[in-house]
Every structure is written in structure tokens, then in C-alpha cells.
Amino acid sequence: MTDQIPLQKTLARELVALRAELAALKDRETHVRLALLHQVSAHVGQHDIPVGDAVVRIERKAVRRFEAKRLPPDIRDNPRYVSRQTTTYVRVLDMPAPRDGSEFDVIDRFDVALSAT
């Protein structure tokens, strides 16, 4: 059983590092996407930009959206119209460093949140 703990710590550390890389990439993607959208007109339609073997497609659509919040409460709160969905989350929570200056293991601060109903 003790062989499993170092593997868990290694996997947890890798997960934390990957999440940090993904967050940086998502941030960069957001900046690039916004800069690209700034260059394309705001009208509804489609705009294709060929890039090598790929095409970046910017597509704007106007859609109708159903707003359940506008339904009368007797319909909106009726359990016959509600479905249930189960979702499982794996989250990495940032934790402040210990105040006493001692080291801590990432695995000790790693949170696996399971939402099951």
C-alpha cells in the first residue's frame, strides 16, 4: 500500500502542473480569439479564414432562447417537469502556503469533489 502513495503524489503534482498549463493556454486563446473577433465585422453570418490545412470559421447566429424563469411558478417548480443529472467533478483548489513555513504535499491539499445525487 505504501507504493501507491508516491504514485498518487506524482499524479497529483502532474495534474496540478497540467491545470496550470491549461489555464495559461486558455488565457492566451481568449486574447487571440478576442483580437481576431475585433478584426471581423460584427454582422450575423460566417467568415472563413484559411490557415494552412485548417480553416478558422467565425460564425455569428441569432437564436431564440427559451427562458424557463419566465414560466409561472406552479409550472417552473412542479417536480413533474424536472429531470435529474449526476455530474462528477475533479477540482484542484489553490491553497495558501502554511504560515509556519513548513512544506506541504500537494496530495494533502488535493480535492476530489463528487456531486452525486
LUMDRENTOR-725256 format. One line per 5 residues: their letters; for each residue x, y, z of N, C-alpha, C, O, CB. Coordinates in nm, 4 decimals. Each point is the difference from the previous one (the first is absolute). Glycine has a CB too. Layout:
<pts>
A) X,Y,Z,X,Y,Z,X,Y,Z,X,Y,Z,X,Y,Z; ...
</pts>
This chain:
<pts>
MTDQI) 0.0815,-0.1195,0.0000,-0.0815,0.1195,0.0000,0.0858,0.1258,0.0000,-0.0416,0.1037,-0.0519,-0.1369,-0.2296,0.1714; 0.2990,0.1174,-0.0610,0.0865,0.1183,0.0039,0.0534,0.0357,-0.1381,0.0347,0.1158,-0.0235,0.0282,-0.1744,0.2574; -0.0550,-0.0383,-0.3269,0.0442,0.0285,-0.1366,-0.0974,0.0909,-0.0722,0.0384,0.0721,-0.0920,0.0765,-0.2921,0.0860; -0.2402,0.2170,0.0469,-0.1024,0.0781,-0.0673,0.0099,0.1484,0.0345,-0.0337,0.0831,-0.0843,-0.1138,-0.2841,0.0860; 0.1913,0.2370,0.1155,0.0051,0.1397,0.0430,0.0928,0.0844,-0.0880,-0.0430,0.1064,-0.0446,-0.0042,-0.1830,0.2776
PLQKT) 0.1729,0.0354,-0.2612,0.0836,0.0810,-0.0885,-0.0614,0.0160,-0.1383,0.0106,0.1070,-0.0600,0.1886,-0.1847,0.1861; -0.2633,-0.0269,-0.1779,-0.0657,0.0099,-0.1295,-0.1139,0.1002,0.0059,-0.0175,0.0792,-0.0926,0.0797,-0.3161,0.0416; -0.1391,0.2344,0.1577,-0.1089,0.0955,0.0157,0.0532,0.1424,0.0035,-0.0554,0.0890,-0.0645,-0.0773,-0.2612,0.1878; 0.2396,0.1935,-0.0485,0.0585,0.1340,0.0086,0.0516,0.0451,-0.1357,-0.0195,0.1150,-0.0392,0.0814,-0.1571,0.2781; 0.0037,-0.0478,-0.3104,0.0526,0.0332,-0.1327,-0.1139,0.0364,-0.0948,0.0076,0.0996,-0.0718,0.1880,-0.2539,0.1094
LAREL) -0.2999,0.0740,-0.0375,-0.1149,0.0279,-0.0868,-0.0693,0.1300,0.0387,-0.0407,0.0776,-0.0865,0.0100,-0.3231,0.0534; 0.0176,0.2686,0.1618,-0.0637,0.1235,0.0460,0.0828,0.1218,-0.0391,-0.0548,0.1009,-0.0443,-0.0481,-0.2261,0.2353; 0.2343,0.1160,-0.1748,0.0873,0.1119,-0.0398,-0.0097,0.0250,-0.1498,-0.0055,0.1146,-0.0444,0.1620,-0.1680,0.2334; -0.1585,-0.0553,-0.2670,-0.0122,0.0161,-0.1454,-0.1336,0.0631,-0.0365,-0.0067,0.0845,-0.0893,0.1556,-0.2832,0.0549; -0.2552,0.1581,0.1029,-0.1313,0.0586,-0.0259,-0.0003,0.1491,0.0292,-0.0543,0.0781,-0.0781,-0.0523,-0.2969,0.1325
VALRA) 0.1663,0.2593,0.0568,0.0091,0.1423,0.0348,0.0781,0.0754,-0.1072,-0.0413,0.1081,-0.0419,0.0304,-0.1650,0.2877; 0.1246,0.0005,-0.2912,0.0815,0.0651,-0.1031,-0.0765,0.0104,-0.1317,0.0051,0.1033,-0.0667,0.2029,-0.1908,0.1771; -0.2784,-0.0181,-0.1479,-0.0784,0.0027,-0.1241,-0.1112,0.1036,0.0067,-0.0249,0.0716,-0.0970,0.0765,-0.3133,0.0618; -0.1185,0.2497,0.1502,-0.1068,0.0995,0.0145,0.0559,0.1412,-0.0141,-0.0656,0.0863,-0.0584,-0.0609,-0.2433,0.2086; 0.2462,0.1820,-0.0979,0.0625,0.1320,-0.0128,0.0322,0.0292,-0.1462,-0.0236,0.1110,-0.0478,0.1197,-0.1320,0.2800
ELAAL) -0.0422,-0.0785,-0.3036,0.0293,0.0185,-0.1424,-0.1271,0.0247,-0.0794,-0.0042,0.0878,-0.0862,0.2046,-0.2345,0.1096; -0.3045,0.0689,0.0059,-0.1272,0.0182,-0.0700,-0.0587,0.1384,0.0258,-0.0533,0.0631,-0.0912,0.0122,-0.3091,0.1081; 0.0509,0.2931,0.1067,-0.0516,0.1337,0.0324,0.0745,0.1068,-0.0784,-0.0612,0.0948,-0.0493,-0.0016,-0.1740,0.2786; 0.1945,0.0648,-0.2412,0.0789,0.0969,-0.0773,-0.0374,-0.0060,-0.1471,-0.0115,0.1037,-0.0654,0.1996,-0.1238,0.2298; -0.2072,-0.1010,-0.2173,-0.0400,-0.0133,-0.1406,-0.1399,0.0564,-0.0246,-0.0234,0.0646,-0.1022,0.1681,-0.2679,0.0842
KDRET) -0.2372,0.1795,0.1103,-0.1348,0.0550,-0.0150,0.0023,0.1520,0.0026,-0.0722,0.0653,-0.0753,-0.0221,-0.2702,0.1828; 0.1775,0.2607,-0.0203,0.0128,0.1453,0.0071,0.0538,0.0549,-0.1317,-0.0509,0.0992,-0.0522,0.0890,-0.1132,0.3005; 0.0646,-0.0506,-0.3012,0.0574,0.0429,-0.1279,-0.1021,-0.0156,-0.1117,-0.0116,0.0878,-0.0855,0.2410,-0.1529,0.1646; -0.3042,-0.0462,-0.0797,-0.1037,-0.0209,-0.1010,-0.1041,0.1110,0.0051,-0.0434,0.0493,-0.1041,0.0801,-0.2966,0.1186; -0.0763,0.2863,0.1041,-0.0981,0.1070,0.0152,0.0505,0.1295,-0.0609,-0.0741,0.0679,-0.0709,-0.0101,-0.1762,0.2789
HVRLA) 0.2093,0.1436,-0.1814,0.0567,0.1235,-0.0546,0.0066,-0.0042,-0.1525,-0.0351,0.0971,-0.0669,0.1682,-0.0686,0.2771; -0.0877,-0.1417,-0.2646,0.0109,-0.0135,-0.1458,-0.1388,0.0020,-0.0639,-0.0204,0.0649,-0.1026,0.2337,-0.1976,0.1289; -0.3084,0.0618,0.0341,-0.1363,-0.0037,-0.0542,-0.0632,0.1388,0.0008,-0.0636,0.0395,-0.0977,0.0399,-0.2760,0.1773; 0.0405,0.3101,0.0289,-0.0557,0.1345,0.0072,0.0654,0.0930,-0.1021,-0.0680,0.0820,-0.0618,0.0194,-0.1185,0.3047; 0.1792,0.0241,-0.2607,0.0686,0.0814,-0.1009,-0.0504,-0.0339,-0.1392,-0.0177,0.0893,-0.0830,0.2203,-0.0761,0.2298
LLHQV) -0.2259,-0.1416,-0.1734,-0.0517,-0.0419,-0.1302,-0.1424,0.0506,-0.0202,-0.0336,0.0491,-0.1078,0.1802,-0.2526,0.1150; -0.2291,0.1919,0.0940,-0.1382,0.0481,-0.0107,-0.0046,0.1506,-0.0224,-0.0899,0.0506,-0.0672,0.0153,-0.2375,0.2155; 0.1700,0.2571,-0.0928,0.0077,0.1448,-0.0180,0.0263,0.0358,-0.1466,-0.0386,0.1073,-0.0465,0.1224,-0.0841,0.2827; -0.0180,-0.1140,-0.3079,0.0334,0.0241,-0.1394,-0.1130,-0.0351,-0.0964,0.0033,0.0406,-0.1161,0.2317,-0.0835,0.1765; -0.3339,-0.0313,-0.0141,-0.1095,-0.0465,-0.0859,-0.1242,0.0826,0.0298,-0.0260,0.0359,0.1148,0.1220,-0.2708,-0.1230
SAHVG) -0.1727,0.2647,-0.0966,-0.1194,0.0831,0.0184,-0.1007,-0.0674,0.0926,0.0001,-0.1221,0.0152,0.0351,0.2194,-0.2431; -0.1194,-0.0178,0.2884,-0.0925,-0.0485,0.1035,-0.1331,-0.0479,-0.0558,-0.0897,-0.0311,0.0784,0.1976,0.1877,0.0782; -0.1251,-0.1641,-0.2885,-0.1292,-0.0423,-0.0535,-0.0190,-0.1511,0.0153,0.0961,-0.0756,0.0149,-0.0893,0.2670,-0.1781; -0.1339,-0.2330,0.1591,-0.0313,-0.1413,0.0104,0.0413,-0.0667,-0.1298,-0.0292,0.0514,-0.1080,-0.1630,-0.0079,0.2677; 0.2590,-0.1561,-0.1507,0.0438,-0.0714,-0.1184,0.1228,-0.0832,0.0288,0.0308,-0.0305,0.1152,-0.1257,0.2101,-0.2568
QHDIP) 0.1648,-0.2160,0.0350,0.1143,-0.0884,0.0120,0.1214,0.0620,-0.0679,-0.0122,0.0624,-0.1054,-0.1406,-0.2619,0.1130; 0.2688,0.1822,0.0525,0.1246,0.0525,-0.0549,0.1054,-0.1093,0.0148,0.0318,-0.0407,0.1118,-0.0929,0.2834,-0.0543; 0.1154,-0.2906,-0.1695,0.1007,-0.1053,0.0024,0.1379,0.0578,-0.0270,0.0173,0.0825,-0.0897,-0.1883,-0.2492,0.0140; 0.2687,0.1233,0.1536,0.1385,0.0427,-0.0187,0.0841,-0.1263,-0.0188,0.0251,-0.0725,0.0963,-0.0574,0.2855,0.0450; 0.0764,-0.2401,-0.2660,0.0833,-0.1186,-0.0216,0.1391,0.0179,0.0610,0.0645,0.1031,-0.0188,-0.1916,-0.1507,-0.1923
VGDAV) 0.1721,-0.0545,0.2843,0.1314,0.0027,0.0637,0.0640,-0.1367,-0.0242,-0.0301,-0.0956,0.0714,-0.0442,0.2655,0.1077; 0.1608,-0.1799,-0.2776,0.0640,-0.1281,-0.0308,-0.1032,-0.1048,-0.0345,-0.0793,0.0186,-0.0923,0.2678,0.0386,0.2441; -0.1885,-0.1682,-0.0780,-0.0941,-0.1097,-0.0252,-0.1306,0.0160,0.0774,-0.0845,-0.0894,-0.0029,0.2795,-0.0591,-0.0385; -0.2123,0.2593,0.1096,-0.1197,0.0217,0.0821,-0.0710,0.1280,-0.0435,0.0533,0.0804,-0.0766,0.0548,-0.2010,0.2707; -0.2271,0.1363,-0.1439,-0.0776,0.1214,-0.0224,-0.0521,0.0464,0.1346,-0.0611,-0.0772,0.0739,-0.0039,0.0070,-0.3099
VRIER) 0.0892,0.1963,0.2676,-0.0587,0.0588,0.1204,-0.1309,0.0622,-0.0443,-0.0019,0.0907,-0.0832,0.2290,-0.0462,0.1962; -0.3353,-0.0932,-0.0574,-0.1328,0.0488,-0.0371,-0.0575,0.0820,0.1143,-0.0091,-0.0466,0.1136,-0.0280,-0.1528,-0.2636; -0.0011,0.3209,0.1182,-0.0684,0.0857,0.0962,-0.1435,0.0070,-0.0463,-0.0292,0.0444,-0.1111,0.2386,0.0924,0.1681; -0.2978,-0.1805,0.0285,-0.1411,-0.0088,-0.0384,-0.0850,0.0656,0.1077,0.0089,-0.0334,0.1181,0.0326,-0.1802,-0.2476; -0.1227,0.3063,0.0861,-0.0917,0.0669,0.0932,-0.1420,-0.0370,-0.0401,-0.0375,0.0099,-0.1168,0.1997,0.1836,0.1563
KAVRR) -0.2399,-0.2359,0.0581,-0.1384,-0.0390,-0.0241,-0.0902,0.0690,0.1008,0.0365,0.0177,0.1163,0.0372,-0.2402,-0.2091; -0.1887,0.2601,0.0481,-0.1036,0.0491,0.0913,-0.0925,-0.1185,0.0278,-0.0503,-0.0629,-0.0932,0.0630,0.3058,0.0043; -0.0349,-0.2730,0.2152,-0.0820,-0.1146,0.0361,-0.1084,0.0415,0.0984,0.0129,0.0987,0.0724,0.1820,-0.2519,-0.1112; -0.3002,0.0759,0.0390,-0.1052,0.0190,0.1001,0.0373,-0.0836,0.1209,0.0447,-0.1137,-0.0143,-0.2240,0.1574,-0.1622; 0.1615,0.0108,0.2937,0.0341,-0.0706,0.1232,-0.1237,-0.0094,0.0886,-0.0682,0.0994,0.0248,0.3079,-0.0186,-0.0386
FEAKR) -0.2671,-0.2023,0.0608,-0.1111,-0.0220,0.0908,0.0437,0.0399,0.1403,0.1029,-0.0474,0.0482,-0.1942,-0.1403,-0.1926; 0.0152,0.2735,0.2101,0.0339,0.0477,0.1337,-0.0979,-0.0575,0.1014,-0.1103,0.0509,0.0199,0.2073,0.1610,-0.1160; -0.0527,-0.3191,0.1588,-0.0853,-0.0699,0.0965,-0.0349,0.0875,0.1202,-0.1037,-0.0208,0.0630,0.2073,-0.1937,-0.1356; -0.0193,0.3114,0.1051,-0.0263,0.0863,0.1156,-0.1263,0.0833,-0.0188,-0.0568,0.0491,0.0976,0.3021,-0.0403,-0.0539; -0.2891,0.0073,-0.1660,-0.1205,0.0793,-0.0258,-0.1284,-0.0821,0.0130,-0.1097,0.0553,-0.0078,0.2454,0.0878,-0.1438
LPPDI) -0.1230,-0.2733,0.1711,-0.1184,-0.0842,0.0172,-0.0641,0.0290,0.1353,0.0683,0.0419,0.0935,0.0326,-0.2212,-0.2407; -0.2303,0.1575,0.1580,-0.0650,0.0165,0.1312,0.0597,-0.0989,0.1004,0.0353,-0.1119,-0.0372,-0.2494,0.1901,-0.0747; 0.2255,-0.0380,0.2381,0.0608,-0.0865,0.1025,-0.0659,-0.1375,0.0109,0.0691,-0.0979,0.0282,-0.0097,0.3037,0.0951; -0.1906,-0.2163,-0.1447,-0.0654,-0.1299,0.0132,0.0471,-0.0989,-0.1075,-0.0078,-0.1210,0.0212,-0.1910,0.2368,0.0786; 0.2459,-0.0685,-0.2106,0.0586,-0.0873,-0.1025,0.1501,-0.0151,0.0244,0.0526,-0.1112,-0.0030,-0.2292,0.1828,-0.1640
RDNPR) 0.2445,0.0386,0.1906,0.1451,-0.0002,0.0174,0.0433,-0.0856,0.1189,0.1043,-0.0650,-0.0073,-0.0970,0.2928,-0.0936; -0.0837,-0.2298,0.2095,0.0360,-0.0727,0.1210,-0.0649,-0.1379,0.0109,0.0165,-0.0679,0.1014,0.0113,0.2871,0.0070; -0.1001,-0.2607,-0.2096,-0.0679,-0.1284,0.0022,0.1010,-0.1116,-0.0274,0.0660,0.0023,-0.1039,-0.2822,0.1063,0.0277; 0.2301,-0.2066,0.1671,0.0991,-0.1060,-0.0178,-0.0232,-0.0864,-0.1238,0.0927,-0.0676,-0.0446,-0.0683,0.0666,0.2896; -0.1438,0.0010,-0.3013,-0.0255,-0.0786,-0.1212,0.0779,0.0536,-0.1199,0.0213,-0.0728,-0.0969,-0.2487,0.0184,0.1851
YVSRQ) 0.2696,0.1792,-0.0833,0.0710,0.0613,-0.1119,0.1502,0.0130,0.0254,0.0695,0.0726,-0.0711,-0.2782,0.0506,0.0167; 0.2578,-0.1934,0.1554,0.1416,0.0111,0.0360,0.0670,-0.1350,-0.0203,-0.0542,-0.1034,0.0391,0.0043,0.2870,0.1284; 0.1679,-0.1826,-0.2287,0.0786,-0.1229,-0.0121,0.1233,0.0126,0.0887,0.0369,0.1097,0.0420,-0.1194,-0.1496,-0.2796; 0.1447,-0.0728,0.2653,0.1163,-0.0020,0.0882,0.1210,-0.0476,-0.0791,-0.0095,-0.0936,-0.0794,-0.1362,0.0501,0.2823; 0.2588,0.1082,-0.1808,0.1243,-0.0345,-0.0670,0.1101,-0.0124,0.1042,0.0078,0.0815,0.0919,-0.0810,0.0365,-0.3037
TTTYV) 0.1579,-0.2187,0.1984,0.1116,-0.0189,0.0913,0.1280,0.0412,-0.0707,0.0253,-0.0419,-0.1130,-0.1451,-0.1465,0.2330; 0.2001,0.2699,-0.0542,0.1256,0.0482,-0.0561,0.1114,-0.0275,0.0993,-0.0187,0.0151,0.1207,-0.1006,0.1638,-0.2542; 0.2350,-0.2191,0.0832,0.1174,-0.0238,0.0830,0.1049,0.1035,-0.0343,0.0302,0.0208,-0.1175,-0.0798,-0.2680,0.1319; 0.1052,0.3123,0.0855,0.1008,0.1039,-0.0191,0.1311,-0.0431,0.0631,0.0012,-0.0600,0.1075,-0.1793,0.2372,-0.1109; 0.2884,-0.1465,-0.0635,0.1325,-0.0116,0.0598,0.0572,0.1401,-0.0031,0.0253,0.0545,-0.1075,0.0104,-0.2993,0.0342
RVLDM) -0.0149,0.3038,0.1901,0.0452,0.1386,0.0084,0.1339,0.0086,0.0706,0.0308,-0.0801,0.0883,-0.2680,0.1576,-0.0866; 0.3157,0.0204,-0.0418,0.1241,0.0317,0.0693,-0.0206,0.1355,0.0650,-0.0255,0.0991,-0.0684,0.1703,-0.2345,-0.0942; -0.1339,0.1398,0.2933,-0.0227,0.1228,0.0735,0.1340,0.0603,0.0403,0.0852,-0.0689,0.0559,-0.3076,-0.0171,0.0277; 0.2408,0.2135,-0.1118,0.1213,0.0682,0.0431,-0.0060,0.0191,0.1507,-0.1005,0.0457,0.0544,0.1235,0.0717,-0.2780; 0.0852,-0.1527,0.2893,0.0061,0.0147,0.1445,0.1180,0.0896,0.0342,0.1059,-0.0119,-0.0617,-0.2118,-0.2159,0.0979
PAPRD) 0.0899,0.3174,0.0608,0.1143,0.0823,0.0415,0.1054,-0.0863,0.0684,-0.0308,-0.1043,0.0577,-0.1203,0.3041,-0.0314; 0.2750,-0.1546,-0.0338,0.1091,-0.0718,0.0661,-0.0217,0.0034,0.1510,-0.0573,0.0958,0.0519,0.2171,-0.0374,-0.2402; -0.1149,-0.1614,0.2592,-0.0140,0.0006,0.1461,0.0739,0.1192,0.0613,0.1071,0.0386,-0.0468,-0.1276,-0.2897,0.0453; -0.0369,0.3073,0.1042,0.0580,0.1193,0.0639,0.1282,-0.0301,0.0760,0.0843,0.0879,0.0179,-0.3129,0.0043,0.0006; 0.2434,-0.2174,0.0266,0.1188,-0.0327,0.0788,0.1222,-0.0261,-0.0872,0.1085,-0.0262,0.0520,-0.2580,-0.0686,0.1219
GSEFD) 0.1329,0.1018,-0.3077,0.1129,-0.0168,-0.0904,0.0317,-0.1443,-0.0319,0.0908,-0.0269,-0.0786,-0.0027,0.2354,0.1681; -0.1613,-0.3032,-0.0299,0.0267,-0.1400,-0.0292,-0.0550,-0.0353,-0.1379,-0.0913,0.0648,-0.0511,0.0848,-0.1207,0.2972; 0.0650,-0.0489,-0.3047,-0.0475,-0.0428,-0.1304,-0.1290,-0.0793,0.0163,-0.0289,-0.0554,0.1060,0.2651,0.0508,-0.1949; -0.3119,0.0013,-0.0189,-0.1175,-0.0847,-0.0005,-0.0073,-0.0685,-0.1343,0.0490,0.0521,-0.1001,-0.1705,0.0973,0.2635; 0.0600,-0.2668,-0.1656,-0.0131,-0.0758,-0.1231,-0.1266,0.0410,-0.0719,-0.1034,0.0256,0.0616,0.2299,-0.2171,0.0383
VIDRF) -0.1162,0.1971,-0.2318,-0.1163,0.0364,-0.0808,-0.1128,-0.0983,0.0224,-0.1166,0.0395,0.0026,0.2660,0.0643,-0.1736; -0.1173,-0.2311,0.1873,-0.1038,-0.1015,0.0170,-0.0839,0.0278,0.1236,-0.1185,-0.0331,0.0029,0.2647,-0.1339,-0.1173; -0.0864,0.2275,0.2168,-0.0742,0.0303,0.1211,-0.1023,0.1106,-0.0233,-0.0980,0.0112,0.0737,0.2955,-0.0821,0.0608; -0.1746,0.1524,-0.2371,-0.0898,0.1121,-0.0287,-0.0871,-0.0256,-0.1223,-0.0772,0.0868,-0.0409,0.2447,0.0658,0.1427; -0.1552,-0.2719,-0.1603,-0.0706,-0.0327,-0.1219,-0.1436,-0.0378,0.0344,-0.0241,-0.0811,0.0895,0.2387,0.0045,-0.2001
DVALS) -0.3085,0.1353,0.0398,-0.1393,-0.0235,0.0310,-0.0674,-0.0710,-0.1155,0.0054,0.0472,-0.1136,-0.0093,0.1548,0.2607; -0.0585,-0.3132,-0.1199,-0.0808,-0.0661,-0.0999,-0.1446,0.0180,0.0441,-0.0446,-0.0582,0.0989,0.2280,-0.1121,-0.1595; -0.2552,0.2521,-0.0151,-0.1376,0.0288,0.0361,-0.0929,-0.0849,-0.0845,0.0006,0.0090,-0.1228,0.0608,0.2253,0.1898; -0.1386,-0.3139,-0.0029,-0.0964,-0.0828,-0.0702,-0.1385,0.0499,0.0342,-0.0405,0.0020,0.1162,0.1952,-0.2018,-0.1139; -0.2260,0.2397,-0.1049,-0.1382,0.0392,0.0266,-0.0891,-0.1113,-0.0536,-0.0179,-0.0148,-0.1209,0.0718,0.2656,0.1085
AT) -0.1073,-0.3260,0.1017,-0.0868,-0.1115,-0.0381,-0.1325,0.0150,0.0710,-0.0069,0.0193,0.1214,0.2045,-0.1711,-0.1588; -0.2991,0.1425,-0.0393,-0.1333,0.0094,0.0600,-0.0846,-0.1170,-0.0363,-0.1154,-0.0081,0.0421,0.1312,0.2515,-0.0476
</pts>
